[in-house]
Amino acid sequence: MEIREIEEKDNPAIESIIKRSLESFGLDIPGTAYFDPQLSNLAGYYKELADSKYWVVTSKHGEVMGGVGIAPFGNHAGVCELQKLYVKPEAQGQGLSKQLMNTALGFAKEHYTHCYLETMEKLRVANRLYERLGFRKLDRPLDGSEHGTMDTWYMKEL
């Protein structure tokens, strides 16, 4: 497995992974990443944003198995958002999400003081990972949230 920055050729694969994952949880609804306008061009989207990156993890054969992004969050100085952490079902349970998060958080520490994320309570495995990596649960979303369907929010001091 290799973690690298997303390239244009990876856009269709990661879009498919994200959509399939959301569909599997019944989260292919408005207010989730499923309808983000940039979903079909994550490489271009993150390239245009300052202090932002998106990484993919690939198999030894070059197949995209998952990804994660970091971008500034709204008008909150020093706060980034961990975005679009998804891994193919067949690649889950191998520690790829943790590796992706460690890559993203390492980058985030260079540019931000805090990392925020939004998720759903029913994504229990993901929530346990966030808590193990030092994220603390918040009572409500930060102002400026674009994903109104989310019901669980976390923050980590970097």
Buried (B, 14 or more C-beta within 10 A) or exposed (E): EEBEBBEEEBBEBBBEBBBEBBEEEEBBEEEBBBBBEBBEBBBEBBBEBEEBBBBBBBEEEEEBBBBBBBBBBEEBEEBBBBBBBBBBEEBBEBEBBEBBBBBBBEBBEEBBEBBBBBBBEEBEEBBEBBEEBEBEEBEEBBEEBEBEBBEBBBBBEB
